[in-house]
Amino acid sequence: MVGEDRYEAGRFAENQFGPQLHILDDGFQHRALARDFDIVMVTPEDARDRLLPRGRMREPLGSLGRADAVVLVSGASSGSFPVEGKLTWQVRRGIWVEHAPARPVAFCGIARPQNFFRQLHTANIQPVAEAFYRDHHPYSERDIRELLDLCRAGEGGGFITTEKDAINLGPHLSALQPLAVVQVRMKLSDAPNAVDTLLRVVKERRAAHEKIPLAR
């Protein structure tokens, strides 16, 4: 479900589909909604980042105290974050590329574009040019012309980008061909135990909430 008001979107989902569990993306700062379990993912870069506007962090690292589980992504160390007494899970993140064009122009509009370009090089993909835009960038006709010019200037064989950017390209997607869309794949260590723990805590907390008498 997608909606500007997460509460109303959740109510609509319940009325239409009767879900038993709501999973919110990027909901840690959405304090208006009560949650039963908070998961925060951190990367090695987060340990060195700063608060907005000098960096990209929305809250200080001390806010991890509100989290139930902290997920350490690809090299992040528990010693770099205040996670004492928290559940800590490990995730390995990588990319999967199919049918990458030869000598592509690589482009993206994501939070840390250097990670994307580094992963391409690790996968033995050598772009003729790299272009990056602001996170959540909505692509325009001007952007498409610039990317096509980069491809022609470098005698490139096509384009390569992220799944997020493929969505943000919208109607311009067909103008960049051939285009390879990179999939991000993540593997959670000991996933069955992590899921069982999450569901158990949610069940216990929901049961505790139901026992609280209503105020009169």
Residue frames as a rotation matrix with the C-alpha (Angstrom) as fourth column:
MET 1
0.580 0.815 0.000 0.00
0.815 -0.580 0.000 0.00
0.000 0.000 -1.000 0.00
VAL 2
-0.644 -0.734 0.219 1.25
0.739 -0.670 -0.074 3.49
0.201 0.113 0.973 -0.88
GLY 3
0.482 0.832 0.275 -0.23
0.688 -0.553 0.470 6.60
0.543 -0.037 -0.839 0.69
GLU 4
-0.186 -0.543 0.819 0.72
-0.095 -0.820 -0.565 9.96
0.978 -0.182 0.101 2.16
ASP 5
0.081 0.295 0.952 -1.09
-0.976 -0.170 0.136 9.09
0.202 -0.940 0.274 5.40
ARG 6
-0.731 -0.473 -0.491 0.31
-0.415 0.880 -0.229 5.79
0.541 0.037 -0.840 6.72
TYR 7
-0.782 0.510 0.358 -2.47
-0.224 0.307 -0.925 5.38
-0.581 -0.804 -0.126 9.26
GLU 8
0.201 0.914 -0.353 -5.20
-0.730 -0.101 -0.676 5.74
-0.653 0.394 0.647 6.64
ALA 9
-0.076 -0.294 -0.953 -3.28
-0.887 0.456 -0.070 3.47
0.455 0.840 -0.295 4.25
GLY 10
-0.949 -0.315 0.004 -3.09
-0.270 0.808 -0.523 0.84
0.162 -0.498 -0.852 6.98
ARG 11
-0.426 0.874 0.235 -6.79
-0.331 0.091 -0.939 1.11
-0.842 -0.478 0.250 7.78
PHE 12
0.274 0.496 -0.824 -7.63
-0.944 -0.027 -0.330 0.81
-0.186 0.868 0.460 4.08
ALA 13
-0.493 -0.548 -0.676 -5.43
-0.660 0.742 -0.120 -2.31
0.567 0.387 -0.727 3.83
GLU 14
-0.933 0.163 0.320 -7.16
-0.163 0.601 -0.783 -3.86
-0.320 -0.783 -0.534 6.84
ASN 15
-0.055 0.994 -0.095 -10.61
-0.526 -0.110 -0.844 -3.19
-0.849 0.003 0.529 5.43
GLN 16
0.359 0.193 -0.913 -9.73
-0.933 0.086 -0.349 -4.49
0.011 0.977 0.211 1.97
PHE 17
0.103 -0.495 -0.863 -7.38
-0.491 0.729 -0.477 -7.39
0.865 0.473 -0.168 2.65
GLY 18
0.909 0.362 0.207 -7.44
-0.339 0.350 0.873 -8.18
0.244 -0.864 0.441 6.37
PRO 19
0.095 -0.944 -0.316 -3.66
-0.169 0.298 -0.940 -8.38
0.981 0.142 -0.132 6.93
GLN 20
0.805 0.113 -0.583 -2.34
0.494 0.416 0.763 -9.84
0.329 -0.902 0.279 10.17
LEU 21
0.168 -0.831 -0.530 0.88
0.742 -0.247 0.623 -7.85
-0.649 -0.498 0.575 10.12
HIS 22
0.994 0.061 0.094 1.86
0.106 -0.781 -0.616 -4.42
0.035 0.622 -0.782 8.81
ILE 23
0.128 -0.991 -0.025 5.45
0.902 0.106 0.419 -3.88
-0.413 -0.076 0.908 7.64
LEU 24
0.943 0.187 -0.274 6.48
0.110 -0.955 -0.275 -0.23
-0.313 0.229 -0.922 7.27
ASP 25
0.222 -0.883 0.414 9.39
0.914 0.041 -0.403 0.85
0.339 0.468 0.816 5.13
ASP 26
-0.632 -0.581 0.513 11.42
0.392 -0.811 -0.435 3.72
0.669 -0.074 0.740 6.59
GLY 27
0.356 0.920 0.163 9.10
0.212 -0.250 0.945 3.98
0.910 -0.302 -0.284 9.59
PHE 28
-0.192 -0.492 -0.849 11.53
0.911 0.233 -0.341 4.43
0.366 -0.839 0.404 12.49
GLN 29
-0.977 -0.203 -0.069 10.94
0.214 -0.922 -0.324 8.21
0.002 -0.331 0.944 12.62
HIS 30
-0.401 0.901 0.168 7.19
-0.181 -0.258 0.949 7.86
0.898 0.350 0.266 12.12
ARG 31
-0.985 -0.167 -0.050 6.45
0.017 0.190 -0.982 8.28
0.173 -0.967 -0.184 15.82
ALA 32
-0.430 0.890 0.148 2.71
-0.903 -0.428 -0.049 8.90
0.020 -0.155 0.988 15.35
LEU 33
0.446 0.563 -0.696 2.14
-0.560 0.782 0.274 5.19
0.699 0.268 0.663 14.75
ALA 34
0.310 -0.296 0.904 2.58
-0.823 0.393 0.411 2.70
-0.477 -0.871 -0.122 17.57
ARG 35
0.162 -0.334 -0.929 4.79
-0.706 0.618 -0.345 -0.20
0.689 0.711 -0.136 16.55
ASP 36
0.953 0.174 0.249 5.30
-0.297 0.709 0.640 -3.64
-0.066 -0.683 0.727 18.05
PHE 37
0.452 -0.846 0.283 8.82
0.631 0.527 0.569 -4.13
-0.631 -0.078 0.772 16.68
ASP 38
0.864 -0.234 -0.445 11.38
-0.415 -0.832 -0.368 -1.66
-0.284 0.503 -0.816 15.31
ILE 39
0.477 -0.735 0.481 14.18
0.758 0.621 0.198 -2.80
-0.444 0.271 0.854 12.99
VAL 40
0.797 -0.312 -0.517 16.99
-0.426 -0.897 -0.115 -0.44
-0.428 0.312 -0.848 11.99
MET 41
0.712 -0.599 0.366 19.58
0.702 0.611 -0.367 -1.28
-0.004 0.518 0.856 9.34
VAL 42
0.739 -0.552 -0.385 23.03
-0.366 -0.810 0.458 0.34
-0.565 -0.198 -0.801 9.62
THR 43
0.838 -0.534 0.114 26.02
0.360 0.384 -0.850 0.32
0.410 0.753 0.514 7.29
PRO 44
0.047 -0.903 -0.428 29.70
0.995 0.006 0.096 0.99
-0.084 -0.430 0.899 7.98
GLU 45
-0.518 -0.240 0.821 29.23
0.491 -0.869 0.056 4.51
0.700 0.432 0.568 6.57
ASP 46
0.515 0.821 0.248 26.55
0.218 -0.405 0.888 5.30
0.829 -0.403 -0.387 9.16
ALA 47
0.550 -0.355 -0.756 29.09
0.833 0.161 0.530 5.03
-0.066 -0.921 0.384 11.98
ARG 48
-0.527 -0.834 -0.162 31.05
0.786 -0.551 0.280 7.93
-0.323 0.020 0.946 10.42
ASP 49
-0.247 0.511 0.823 28.13
0.681 -0.513 0.523 10.01
0.690 0.689 -0.221 9.16
ARG 50
-0.976 -0.042 -0.214 26.75
0.176 -0.730 -0.660 13.25
-0.129 -0.682 0.720 10.62
LEU 51
-0.154 0.977 -0.150 23.31
0.653 -0.013 -0.757 14.65
-0.741 -0.215 -0.636 11.26
LEU 52
0.107 0.331 0.938 21.46
0.905 -0.423 0.046 16.64
0.412 0.844 -0.344 8.64
PRO 53
0.949 0.222 -0.222 22.30
-0.203 -0.105 -0.974 19.07
-0.240 0.969 -0.054 7.07
ARG 54
0.146 -0.980 -0.135 26.04
-0.932 -0.182 0.312 18.26
-0.331 0.080 -0.940 7.40
GLY 55
-0.903 -0.390 0.181 25.40
-0.321 0.892 0.319 14.56
-0.285 0.230 -0.930 6.74
ARG 56
-0.546 0.709 -0.447 22.58
-0.377 0.268 0.887 12.18
0.748 0.652 0.121 5.92
MET 57
-0.747 0.225 -0.625 21.58
0.574 0.692 -0.437 11.02
0.334 -0.686 -0.646 9.39
ARG 58
-0.002 0.860 0.511 18.13
0.064 -0.510 0.858 12.00
0.998 0.035 -0.054 10.61
GLU 59
0.916 0.281 0.286 18.81
-0.275 -0.077 0.958 11.11
0.291 -0.957 0.007 14.24
PRO 60
-0.009 -0.951 0.311 21.90
-0.989 -0.038 -0.146 10.58
0.151 -0.308 -0.939 16.41
LEU 61
-0.421 -0.242 -0.874 23.17
-0.298 0.947 -0.119 7.04
0.857 0.211 -0.471 16.89
GLY 62
-0.961 0.059 0.271 21.82
-0.260 0.153 -0.954 7.13
-0.098 -0.987 -0.131 20.43
SER 63
-0.127 0.984 -0.121 18.34
-0.977 -0.145 -0.156 6.81
-0.171 0.098 0.980 18.95
LEU 64
-0.343 -0.048 -0.938 19.12
-0.434 0.894 0.113 3.16
0.833 0.446 -0.327 18.29
GLY 65
-0.974 0.011 0.226 18.02
-0.212 0.302 -0.929 2.72
-0.079 -0.953 -0.292 21.88
ARG 66
-0.136 0.991 -0.013 14.44
-0.824 -0.120 -0.553 2.71
-0.549 -0.065 0.833 20.57
ALA 67
-0.049 0.074 -0.996 15.16
-0.855 0.512 0.080 -0.18
0.516 0.856 0.038 18.19
ASP 68
0.726 0.300 0.618 14.33
-0.567 0.770 0.292 -3.77
-0.388 -0.563 0.730 18.99
ALA 69
0.511 -0.594 0.621 16.79
0.628 0.751 0.202 -5.19
-0.586 0.287 0.758 16.45
VAL 70
0.421 -0.500 -0.757 19.76
-0.628 -0.763 0.154 -3.58
-0.654 0.411 -0.635 14.71
VAL 71
0.853 -0.103 0.512 20.76
0.404 0.752 -0.521 -5.11
-0.332 0.651 0.683 11.39
LEU 72
0.148 -0.905 -0.400 24.46
-0.305 -0.426 0.852 -4.78
-0.941 -0.004 -0.339 10.58
VAL 73
0.944 0.321 0.080 24.89
0.004 0.232 -0.973 -4.60
-0.330 0.918 0.218 6.81
SER 74
0.786 -0.570 0.238 27.95
0.461 0.286 -0.840 -5.79
0.411 0.770 0.488 4.87
GLY 75
-0.138 -0.989 0.044 30.86
0.607 -0.120 -0.786 -5.09
0.783 -0.082 0.617 7.17
ALA 76
0.202 0.246 0.948 29.18
-0.527 -0.789 0.317 -2.95
0.826 -0.563 -0.030 9.82
SER 77
-0.560 -0.506 -0.656 30.54
0.311 0.606 -0.732 -3.77
0.768 -0.614 -0.182 13.28
SER 78
0.506 0.781 -0.367 28.51
0.616 -0.029 0.787 -3.87
0.604 -0.624 -0.496 16.47
GLY 79
-0.042 -0.624 -0.780 31.43
0.962 -0.235 0.136 -2.11
-0.268 -0.745 0.611 18.18
SER 80
-0.876 -0.302 0.375 30.75
0.431 -0.840 0.330 1.01
0.215 0.451 0.866 16.09
PHE 81
-0.272 0.879 0.392 27.16
-0.226 -0.455 0.861 1.41
0.935 0.145 0.322 17.28
PRO 82
-0.728 0.074 0.682 25.42
-0.686 -0.055 -0.726 1.63
-0.017 -0.996 0.091 20.70
VAL 83
0.002 0.726 -0.688 23.70
-0.629 0.536 0.563 -1.76
0.777 0.432 0.458 20.45
GLU 84
-0.928 -0.371 -0.025 24.34
-0.208 0.573 -0.793 -3.22
0.308 -0.731 -0.609 23.89
GLY 85
-0.667 0.695 0.267 21.32
-0.080 0.289 -0.954 -5.25
-0.740 -0.658 -0.137 25.00
LYS 86
0.145 0.719 -0.680 19.82
-0.852 -0.258 -0.455 -5.17
-0.502 0.646 0.575 21.50
LEU 87
0.550 0.051 0.834 19.17
0.357 0.888 -0.290 -7.97
-0.755 0.457 0.470 19.08
THR 88
0.006 -0.577 -0.817 21.83
-0.737 -0.554 0.386 -7.71
-0.676 0.600 -0.429 16.38
TRP 89
0.661 0.261 0.703 21.39
0.280 0.784 -0.555 -9.44
-0.696 0.563 0.445 13.04
GLN 90
-0.403 -0.872 -0.279 23.90
-0.146 -0.240 0.960 -9.72
-0.904 0.427 -0.030 10.21
VAL 91
0.761 0.623 0.180 23.07
0.127 0.128 -0.984 -9.13
-0.636 0.771 0.018 6.55
ARG 92
-0.501 -0.848 0.172 25.25
0.342 -0.012 0.940 -9.62
-0.795 0.530 0.296 3.49
ARG 93
0.586 0.704 -0.401 24.31
-0.039 -0.470 -0.882 -7.38
-0.810 0.532 -0.248 0.57
GLY 94
-0.614 -0.756 0.227 25.33
0.224 0.109 0.968 -7.83
-0.756 0.646 0.103 -3.04
ILE 95
-0.022 0.582 -0.813 24.10
-0.782 -0.517 -0.349 -7.22
-0.623 0.628 0.467 -6.57
TRP 96
-0.190 0.062 0.980 22.85
0.463 0.886 0.034 -9.46
-0.866 0.460 -0.197 -9.35
VAL 97
-0.105 0.060 -0.993 23.25
-0.687 -0.726 0.028 -8.35
-0.719 0.685 0.118 -12.95
GLU 98
0.026 0.159 0.987 21.87
0.546 0.825 -0.147 -10.08
-0.837 0.543 -0.065 -16.01
HIS 99
0.294 0.101 0.950 22.63
0.955 -0.060 -0.289 -9.16
0.027 0.993 -0.114 -19.63
ALA 100
0.383 -0.259 -0.887 24.71
0.223 -0.906 0.361 -6.08
-0.896 -0.336 -0.289 -18.86
PRO 101
0.983 -0.040 0.182 25.53
0.170 -0.207 -0.963 -4.23
0.076 0.978 -0.197 -22.08
ALA 102
0.136 -0.990 0.018 29.18
0.989 0.135 -0.067 -3.85
0.064 0.027 0.998 -23.06
ARG 103
-0.800 -0.581 0.147 30.72
0.566 -0.813 -0.134 -0.54
0.197 -0.024 0.980 -22.01
PRO 104
0.179 0.982 0.060 27.58
0.881 -0.187 0.434 0.81
0.437 -0.025 -0.899 -20.33
VAL 105
-0.487 -0.116 0.866 26.83
-0.250 -0.931 -0.265 4.22
0.837 -0.346 0.424 -18.90
ALA 106
-0.350 0.331 -0.876 26.12
0.842 0.521 -0.140 3.65
0.411 -0.787 -0.461 -15.21
PHE 107
-0.625 0.191 0.757 23.77
-0.274 -0.962 0.017 6.05
0.731 -0.196 0.653 -13.47
CYS 108
-0.218 0.580 -0.785 21.72
0.841 0.520 0.151 6.24
0.495 -0.627 -0.601 -10.29
GLY 109
-0.236 0.219 0.947 19.87
-0.408 -0.907 0.108 8.54
0.882 -0.361 0.303 -7.93
ILE 110
0.543 0.323 -0.775 20.36
0.459 0.659 0.596 6.85
0.703 -0.680 0.209 -4.56
ALA 111
0.999 -0.045 -0.031 21.66
0.003 -0.506 0.863 7.77
-0.054 -0.861 -0.505 -1.12
ARG 112
0.265 -0.963 0.038 25.25
-0.397 -0.073 0.915 6.54
-0.879 -0.258 -0.402 -1.57
PRO 113
0.888 0.190 -0.418 25.97
-0.451 0.185 -0.873 6.25
-0.088 0.964 0.250 -5.30
GLN 114
-0.023 -0.984 -0.175 29.64
-0.982 0.055 -0.179 5.38
0.186 0.167 -0.968 -4.75
ASN 115
-0.301 -0.028 0.953 28.57
-0.500 0.856 -0.133 2.02
-0.812 -0.516 -0.272 -3.31
PHE 116
0.727 0.643 0.241 26.67
-0.090 0.438 -0.894 1.19
-0.681 0.628 0.376 -6.50
PHE 117
0.723 -0.505 -0.472 29.59
-0.632 -0.207 -0.747 2.08
0.280 0.838 -0.469 -8.75
ARG 118
-0.283 -0.857 0.431 32.00
-0.950 0.312 -0.004 0.14
-0.131 -0.411 -0.902 -6.53
GLN 119
0.028 0.371 0.928 29.79
-0.267 0.897 -0.351 -2.96
-0.963 -0.238 0.125 -6.68
LEU 120
0.935 0.277 -0.221 29.71
-0.264 0.129 -0.956 -2.73
-0.236 0.952 0.194 -10.48
HIS 121
0.241 -0.928 -0.284 33.49
-0.892 -0.096 -0.442 -2.72
0.383 0.360 -0.851 -10.64
THR 122
-0.373 -0.335 0.865 33.59
-0.740 0.670 -0.060 -5.66
-0.560 -0.662 -0.498 -8.23
ALA 123
0.401 0.626 0.668 31.27
0.001 0.730 -0.684 -7.51
-0.916 0.275 0.292 -10.65
ASN 124
-0.511 -0.755 0.412 33.78
0.470 0.157 0.869 -6.79
-0.720 0.637 0.275 -13.47
ILE 125
0.465 0.641 0.610 31.50
0.885 -0.340 -0.318 -4.24
0.003 0.688 -0.725 -15.13
GLN 126
-0.500 -0.752 -0.430 33.53
0.675 -0.649 0.350 -1.27
-0.542 -0.115 0.832 -16.38
PRO 127
0.595 0.803 -0.026 31.29
0.628 -0.485 -0.609 1.69
-0.502 0.346 -0.793 -17.30
VAL 128
-0.151 -0.588 0.794 32.43
0.901 -0.413 -0.135 4.16
0.407 0.695 0.592 -19.94
ALA 129
-0.605 0.003 0.796 30.85
-0.189 -0.972 -0.140 6.91
0.774 -0.235 0.588 -17.85
GLU 130
-0.462 0.450 -0.764 29.14
0.870 0.396 -0.293 7.34
0.171 -0.800 -0.575 -14.48
ALA 131
-0.558 0.368 0.744 26.39
-0.177 -0.928 0.327 9.79
0.811 0.050 0.583 -13.59
PHE 132
-0.551 0.405 -0.730 24.69
0.818 0.435 -0.376 10.28
0.165 -0.804 -0.571 -10.26
TYR 133
-0.254 0.617 0.745 21.73
-0.049 -0.777 0.627 12.33
0.966 0.123 0.227 -9.13
ARG 134
-0.593 0.104 0.798 20.12
-0.786 -0.292 -0.546 13.21
0.176 -0.951 0.254 -5.84
ASP 135
-0.950 0.268 0.158 18.33
0.178 0.884 -0.432 10.49
-0.255 -0.382 -0.888 -3.91
HIS 136
-0.114 0.983 0.145 14.80
0.608 0.185 -0.772 9.84
-0.786 0.000 -0.619 -5.26
HIS 137
-0.702 -0.246 -0.669 15.60
-0.248 -0.796 0.553 11.88
-0.668 0.554 0.497 -8.37
PRO 138
0.399 0.841 0.366 12.63
0.261 0.278 -0.924 12.17
-0.879 0.464 -0.109 -10.79
TYR 139
-0.547 -0.754 0.364 14.15
0.536 0.019 0.844 11.89
-0.643 0.657 0.394 -14.26
SER 140
0.349 0.592 -0.726 13.36
-0.190 -0.715 -0.673 14.51
-0.918 0.373 -0.137 -16.89
GLU 141
0.937 0.010 0.348 13.77
0.335 0.249 -0.909 14.68
-0.096 0.968 0.230 -20.66
ARG 142
0.654 -0.749 0.110 16.90
-0.678 -0.644 -0.355 16.78
0.337 0.157 -0.928 -20.12
ASP 143
0.147 -0.589 0.795 18.43
-0.720 0.487 0.494 14.01
-0.678 -0.645 -0.353 -17.98
ILE 144
0.604 0.150 0.783 17.70
0.278 0.881 -0.384 11.46
-0.747 0.449 0.490 -20.69
ARG 145
0.956 -0.280 0.092 19.37
-0.018 -0.367 -0.930 13.62
0.294 0.887 -0.356 -23.35
GLU 146
0.376 -0.860 0.344 22.44
-0.925 -0.369 0.087 14.02
0.052 -0.351 -0.935 -21.14
LEU 147
0.180 -0.276 0.944 22.68
-0.372 0.870 0.325 10.26
-0.911 -0.409 0.054 -20.56
LEU 148
0.832 0.151 0.533 22.32
0.407 0.486 -0.773 9.56
-0.376 0.861 0.343 -24.28
ASP 149
0.809 -0.587 0.045 25.05
-0.436 -0.649 -0.623 12.11
0.395 0.484 -0.781 -24.99
LEU 150
0.188 -0.748 0.636 27.34
-0.871 0.172 0.460 10.40
-0.453 -0.641 -0.619 -22.47
CYS 151
0.417 0.044 0.908 26.74
0.107 0.990 -0.097 7.07
-0.903 0.137 0.408 -24.16
ARG 152
0.954 -0.048 0.295 27.48
0.293 -0.049 -0.955 8.44
0.060 0.998 -0.033 -27.63
ALA 153
0.647 -0.743 0.170 30.59
-0.718 -0.669 -0.192 10.32
0.256 0.002 -0.967 -26.46
GLY 154
-0.069 -0.689 0.722 32.02
-0.827 0.445 0.345 7.22
-0.559 -0.573 -0.600 -24.80
GLU 155
-0.307 0.063 -0.950 30.89
-0.779 0.557 0.288 4.88
0.547 0.828 -0.122 -27.58
GLY 156
-0.652 0.126 0.748 28.95
-0.605 0.509 -0.613 2.97
-0.458 -0.852 -0.255 -24.98
GLY 157
-0.902 0.285 -0.324 26.82
-0.019 0.723 0.690 -0.06
0.432 0.629 -0.647 -25.61
GLY 158
0.071 0.979 -0.192 23.89
0.414 0.146 0.898 0.86
0.907 -0.144 -0.395 -23.35
PHE 159
-0.130 0.025 0.991 23.00
-0.690 -0.720 -0.073 1.71
0.712 -0.694 0.111 -19.78
ILE 160
-0.234 0.084 -0.969 22.93
0.569 0.820 -0.066 0.17
0.789 -0.566 -0.239 -16.33
THR 161
-0.409 0.198 0.891 21.09
-0.597 -0.796 -0.097 1.41
0.690 -0.572 0.443 -13.24
THR 162
-0.982 0.057 0.182 19.30
-0.129 0.506 -0.853 0.34
-0.141 -0.861 -0.489 -10.04
GLU 163
-0.498 0.867 -0.001 15.77
0.825 0.474 0.308 -0.98
0.267 0.152 -0.952 -9.56
LYS 164
-0.032 0.448 -0.893 14.89
0.672 -0.652 -0.351 2.21
-0.740 -0.611 -0.280 -7.71
ASP 165
-0.568 -0.259 -0.781 15.98
-0.283 -0.830 0.481 4.33
-0.773 0.494 0.399 -10.66
ALA 166
-0.943 0.280 0.180 14.14
0.296 0.458 0.838 2.12
0.153 0.844 -0.515 -13.13
ILE 167
-0.059 0.958 -0.281 10.95
0.990 0.021 -0.138 3.08
-0.126 -0.286 -0.950 -11.30
ASN 168
0.103 0.066 -0.992 11.86
0.334 -0.942 -0.028 6.77
-0.937 -0.329 -0.119 -11.12
LEU 169
-0.916 -0.402 -0.004 12.56
0.106 -0.250 0.962 6.82
-0.388 0.881 0.272 -14.86
GLY 170
-0.069 0.988 -0.140 8.82
-0.136 -0.148 -0.980 6.37
-0.988 -0.048 0.145 -15.42
PRO 171
0.843 0.518 0.143 7.87
0.071 0.156 -0.985 6.93
-0.533 0.841 0.094 -19.08
HIS 172
0.507 -0.727 -0.463 11.52
-0.861 -0.454 -0.231 7.61
-0.043 0.516 -0.856 -19.97
LEU 173
0.228 -0.443 0.867 12.52
-0.350 0.794 0.497 3.99
-0.908 -0.417 0.026 -19.34
SER 174
0.658 0.124 0.743 12.14
0.514 0.647 -0.563 2.96
-0.550 0.752 0.363 -22.97
ALA 175
0.951 -0.295 -0.087 14.39
-0.281 -0.719 -0.636 5.80
0.126 0.629 -0.767 -24.18
LEU 176
0.068 -0.964 0.258 17.49
-0.986 -0.025 0.165 4.20
-0.152 -0.265 -0.952 -22.63
GLN 177
0.853 0.249 0.459 18.05
-0.178 0.965 -0.193 0.93
-0.491 0.083 0.867 -24.42
PRO 178
0.207 0.361 -0.909 19.58
0.313 0.856 0.411 -1.51
0.927 -0.370 0.064 -23.97
LEU 179
-0.012 -0.107 0.994 19.20
-0.803 -0.591 -0.074 -1.00
0.596 -0.799 -0.078 -20.22
ALA 180
-0.241 -0.115 -0.964 20.27
0.381 0.902 -0.203 -3.46
0.892 -0.416 -0.174 -17.51
VAL 181
0.398 0.444 0.803 18.55
-0.619 -0.517 0.592 -3.10
0.677 -0.732 0.069 -14.13
VAL 182
-0.603 -0.746 -0.284 20.69
-0.217 0.496 -0.841 -4.28
0.768 -0.445 -0.461 -11.23
GLN 183
0.597 0.767 -0.236 18.99
-0.015 0.305 0.952 -6.29
0.802 -0.565 0.193 -8.51
VAL 184
-0.330 -0.617 0.714 20.08
-0.813 -0.199 -0.548 -5.90
0.480 -0.761 -0.436 -4.91
ARG 185
0.408 0.408 -0.817 20.14
0.025 0.889 0.457 -9.19
0.913 -0.207 0.352 -3.03
MET 186
-0.166 -0.391 0.905 20.41
-0.890 -0.336 -0.308 -9.47
0.425 -0.857 -0.292 0.72
LYS 187
0.106 0.129 -0.986 21.00
0.143 0.979 0.143 -12.56
0.984 -0.156 0.086 2.83
LEU 188
0.363 0.131 0.922 20.11
-0.828 -0.408 0.384 -12.49
0.427 -0.903 -0.039 6.52
SER 189
-0.655 -0.653 -0.380 22.26
-0.354 0.709 -0.609 -14.75
0.668 -0.264 -0.696 8.68
ASP 190
-0.922 0.313 -0.227 20.25
0.380 0.632 -0.675 -17.27
-0.068 -0.709 -0.702 10.69
ALA 191
-0.759 0.635 0.144 17.06
-0.433 -0.658 0.616 -15.95
0.486 0.405 0.774 9.09
PRO 192
-0.061 0.813 -0.579 14.66
0.286 0.570 0.770 -18.55
0.956 -0.119 -0.267 10.59
ASN 193
-0.270 -0.095 -0.958 15.69
0.958 0.072 -0.277 -17.64
0.096 -0.993 0.072 14.13
ALA 194
-0.983 -0.122 -0.134 15.41
0.133 -0.988 -0.073 -13.92
-0.124 -0.089 0.988 13.42
VAL 195
-0.530 0.848 0.006 11.89
-0.356 -0.230 0.906 -14.28
0.769 0.478 0.424 11.99
ASP 196
0.017 0.524 -0.851 10.79
0.626 0.658 0.418 -16.53
0.780 -0.540 -0.317 14.84
THR 197
-0.607 -0.315 -0.730 12.09
0.783 -0.398 -0.478 -13.99
-0.140 -0.861 0.488 17.37
LEU 198
-0.962 0.260 0.086 10.30
-0.219 -0.920 0.326 -11.13
0.164 0.295 0.941 15.62
LEU 199
-0.238 0.942 -0.238 6.96
-0.186 0.196 0.963 -12.95
0.953 0.274 0.128 15.49
ARG 200
-0.102 0.161 -0.982 7.26
0.849 0.528 -0.002 -14.10
0.518 -0.834 -0.191 19.10
VAL 201
-0.836 -0.259 -0.484 7.92
0.494 -0.740 -0.456 -10.57
-0.240 -0.620 0.747 20.40
VAL 202
-0.797 0.598 0.086 5.08
-0.418 -0.649 0.636 -9.12
0.436 0.471 0.767 18.31
LYS 203
-0.064 0.802 -0.593 2.68
0.209 0.592 0.778 -11.78
0.976 -0.074 -0.206 19.62
GLU 204
-0.304 -0.113 -0.946 3.72
0.936 0.151 -0.319 -11.16
0.179 -0.982 0.060 23.23
ARG 205
-0.958 -0.106 -0.265 3.33
0.168 -0.961 -0.221 -7.41
-0.231 -0.256 0.939 22.93
ARG 206
-0.572 0.821 -0.001 -0.02
-0.370 -0.257 0.893 -7.64
0.732 0.511 0.450 21.20
ALA 207
0.009 0.558 -0.830 -1.25
0.603 0.659 0.450 -9.91
0.798 -0.505 -0.331 23.99
ALA 208
-0.583 -0.295 -0.757 0.01
0.800 -0.371 -0.471 -7.44
-0.142 -0.881 0.452 26.61
HIS 209
-0.970 0.233 0.074 -1.78
-0.202 -0.933 0.299 -4.56
0.138 0.275 0.951 24.85
GLU 210
-0.290 0.920 -0.262 -5.06
-0.077 0.251 0.965 -6.45
0.954 0.300 -0.002 24.82
LYS 211
-0.078 0.217 -0.973 -4.88
0.889 0.456 0.031 -6.88
0.451 -0.863 -0.229 28.60
ILE 212
-0.950 -0.276 -0.145 -4.59
0.312 -0.856 -0.413 -3.13
-0.010 -0.438 0.899 29.24
PRO 213
-0.095 0.985 -0.145 -8.02
0.902 0.023 -0.431 -1.84
-0.421 -0.172 -0.890 30.40
LEU 214
-0.172 0.132 0.976 -9.55
0.695 -0.685 0.216 1.02
0.698 0.716 0.026 28.49
ALA 215
-0.962 -0.167 -0.214 -9.58
0.269 -0.701 -0.661 4.41
-0.040 -0.693 0.720 30.24
ARG 216
-0.048 0.999 0.015 -12.96
0.990 0.046 0.136 5.61
0.135 0.021 -0.991 31.36
